[in-house]
Amino acid sequence: MNDFAEFYLSGKDAVFRAVLAAGGNRAAAEDAVAEAYARACARWATVREHPNPTGWVLVTALNVQRSVWRRLRREVLGDVPERSAVREPDGDLRKLLATLPRRQREVVALRLLADLSVAETADLLGIAEGTVTAHLHRALRSLRHQLEPAAVTALRCTPEVA
């Protein structure tokens, strides 16, 4: 098996999960990841030398997904805010992540789902390390806030044991 094939097989699932969690639906995530890996294959001699080839593919896939949405919004929908994007309703985590701002979703996807360090995430997104930690903190606080009412409601609905 060649070098690129091994790279692809070892990282494709993690990249897909991260892109799916960052936003969009399953089909859009599949398309973005496929396009990112196709670009990586075409530039494999350069991408292979990158300090984090998987991170390169992740950022490329996120950029592909973002540019597709921007083009669709301009051509078909006019000036509609990004929040109105149709989300595929499968999985509680994806529903919760979809409520976060785009940059927070990307940080959660890269830091927690792709298991990149703060420095790697900052480098890939082109932001400061402190900004990564701030976005992650805000995202986790928001997710906890959304989860707490559900947990409290579940406790209230549970019959008391005598």
C-alpha positions as CSV (number, residue, x, y, z in Angstrom):
1,M,0.0,0.0,0.0
2,N,1.3,3.4,-0.8
3,D,2.0,6.3,1.6
4,F,-1.2,8.3,0.8
5,A,-3.5,5.3,1.0
6,E,-2.2,4.5,4.5
7,F,-2.6,8.2,5.5
8,Y,-6.2,8.2,4.1
9,L,-7.2,5.0,5.8
10,S,-5.8,6.0,9.1
11,G,-7.5,9.4,9.4
12,K,-10.6,9.4,7.2
13,D,-13.0,8.5,10.0
14,A,-11.7,11.0,12.5
15,V,-11.7,13.8,9.9
16,F,-15.3,12.9,8.9
17,R,-16.5,13.0,12.5
18,A,-14.9,16.4,13.1
19,V,-16.2,17.9,9.9
20,L,-19.7,16.5,10.6
21,A,-19.7,17.9,14.1
22,A,-18.5,21.3,12.9
23,G,-21.7,21.8,11.0
24,G,-23.7,20.8,8.0
25,N,-25.4,17.5,7.2
26,R,-23.9,14.1,6.6
27,A,-23.9,14.5,2.8
28,A,-22.2,17.9,2.9
29,A,-19.6,16.5,5.4
30,E,-18.9,13.5,3.1
31,D,-18.5,15.8,0.1
32,A,-16.2,18.2,1.9
33,V,-14.0,15.4,3.3
34,A,-13.8,13.7,-0.1
35,E,-12.8,17.0,-1.7
36,A,-10.2,17.7,0.9
37,Y,-8.6,14.2,0.5
38,A,-8.6,14.7,-3.3
39,R,-6.8,17.9,-2.9
40,A,-4.3,16.3,-0.5
41,C,-3.7,13.5,-2.9
42,A,-3.1,15.9,-5.8
43,R,-0.6,17.8,-3.6
44,W,0.7,14.8,-1.6
45,A,4.4,15.6,-2.0
46,T,3.8,18.9,-0.3
47,V,1.1,17.8,2.2
48,R,3.2,14.9,3.3
49,E,5.8,17.4,4.5
50,H,3.3,19.5,6.4
51,P,3.8,19.4,10.2
52,N,0.3,18.0,10.6
53,P,-1.1,16.5,7.3
54,T,-4.4,15.4,9.0
55,G,-4.9,18.9,10.3
56,W,-4.3,20.2,6.8
57,V,-7.0,17.9,5.5
58,L,-9.4,19.0,8.3
59,V,-9.0,22.7,7.7
60,T,-9.3,22.1,3.9
61,A,-12.5,20.2,4.5
62,L,-13.9,22.9,6.8
63,N,-13.0,25.5,4.2
64,V,-14.7,23.5,1.4
65,Q,-17.8,23.2,3.5
66,R,-17.8,26.9,4.3
67,S,-17.3,27.9,0.6
68,V,-20.1,25.6,-0.6
69,W,-22.5,27.2,1.9
70,R,-21.4,30.7,0.9
71,R,-21.9,30.0,-2.8
72,L,-25.3,28.4,-2.2
73,R,-26.4,31.4,0.0
74,R,-25.3,33.9,-2.7
75,E,-26.7,32.1,-5.7
76,V,-29.9,30.6,-4.4
77,L,-31.0,32.0,-1.0
78,G,-29.8,35.6,-1.2
79,D,-28.6,37.1,2.1
80,V,-29.8,34.6,4.7
81,P,-27.9,34.3,8.0
82,E,-25.8,31.1,8.4
83,R,-27.8,30.0,11.4
84,S,-30.8,29.2,9.1
85,A,-28.9,26.4,7.4
86,V,-30.9,23.2,7.4
87,R,-29.4,20.7,9.8
88,E,-29.8,16.9,9.6
89,P,-31.6,15.9,12.8
90,D,-29.6,12.8,13.7
91,G,-27.7,12.7,17.0
92,D,-28.1,14.8,20.1
93,L,-24.5,15.9,20.0
94,R,-24.8,17.3,16.5
95,K,-28.0,19.1,17.4
96,L,-26.3,20.7,20.4
97,L,-23.1,21.6,18.3
98,A,-25.3,23.2,15.6
99,T,-26.4,25.8,18.1
100,L,-22.9,27.0,18.6
101,P,-21.3,29.8,16.5
102,R,-19.2,28.4,13.6
103,R,-15.7,29.1,15.2
104,Q,-16.7,27.4,18.4
105,R,-17.9,24.4,16.5
106,E,-14.6,24.3,14.6
107,V,-12.6,24.5,17.9
108,V,-14.7,21.8,19.5
109,A,-14.3,19.6,16.4
110,L,-10.5,20.1,16.2
111,R,-9.7,20.0,19.9
112,L,-12.1,17.4,21.2
113,L,-13.0,15.2,18.2
114,A,-9.8,15.3,16.2
115,D,-7.7,15.4,19.5
116,L,-5.5,18.2,18.3
117,S,-3.5,20.3,20.8
118,V,-4.3,24.0,21.5
119,A,-1.2,25.0,19.5
120,E,-2.2,22.8,16.5
121,T,-5.8,24.1,16.5
122,A,-4.6,27.7,16.7
123,D,-2.2,27.2,13.9
124,L,-4.7,25.4,11.6
125,L,-7.4,28.0,12.2
126,G,-5.1,31.0,12.1
127,I,-6.0,32.3,15.5
128,A,-4.1,32.8,18.8
129,E,-3.9,29.9,21.3
130,G,-5.7,32.1,23.9
131,T,-8.6,32.5,21.4
132,V,-8.8,28.7,21.0
133,T,-9.1,28.2,24.7
134,A,-11.7,31.1,25.0
135,H,-13.8,29.6,22.2
136,L,-13.6,26.1,23.8
137,H,-14.5,27.5,27.2
138,R,-17.5,29.4,25.8
139,A,-18.6,26.4,23.7
140,L,-18.5,24.0,26.7
141,R,-20.2,26.5,29.0
142,S,-23.0,26.8,26.4
143,L,-23.3,23.1,25.9
144,R,-23.5,22.6,29.7
145,H,-26.1,25.3,30.0
146,Q,-28.2,23.5,27.3
147,L,-27.8,20.1,29.0
148,E,-28.6,21.2,32.5
149,P,-32.3,22.0,32.0
150,A,-32.8,18.6,30.4
151,A,-31.1,16.9,33.4
152,V,-33.2,18.9,35.9
153,T,-36.4,18.1,34.0
154,A,-35.4,14.4,34.0
155,L,-34.9,14.4,37.7
156,R,-38.3,16.1,38.3
157,C,-40.1,13.5,36.2
158,T,-38.4,10.6,38.0
159,P,-40.8,9.1,40.6
160,E,-39.5,9.3,44.1
161,V,-38.4,6.1,45.7
162,A,-39.8,5.7,49.3
